Amino acid sequence: MSSFYDKIERHYELYVPTEGWFKIVEEPELYNDGNVETKSVVAESYEIELQQYDLIDFQINTGEVDSREILATDNTYNLGGYSIPYDNVRFYRDT
């Protein structure tokens, strides 16, 4: 049994190394066959967190003047009068 087994609840986050981050969206169900107790969870990919935000006029990696990769500090060079990004902007969850 995991040391966090008793703490698994709705809204908790879990990390699956080969798949990424997930959020538990329903209360876990307990199963017990007399020998082994297990919990079953329903989880969704962590991107569901973005559903709560309305991103209006938010541009990323579009190449437009107000796009985030253009606005990033020291991320552009001039080519024929145009600002060209060295690299696309990356957003990630830092654990």
Buried (B, 14 or more C-beta within 10 A) or exposed (E): EEEEEEEBEEEBEBEEEEEEBBBBEEEBEEEEEEEEEEBEBEBEEBEEEEEEEEEEEEBBBEEEEEBBBBBBEEBBEEEEEEBEBEEEBEEEEEE
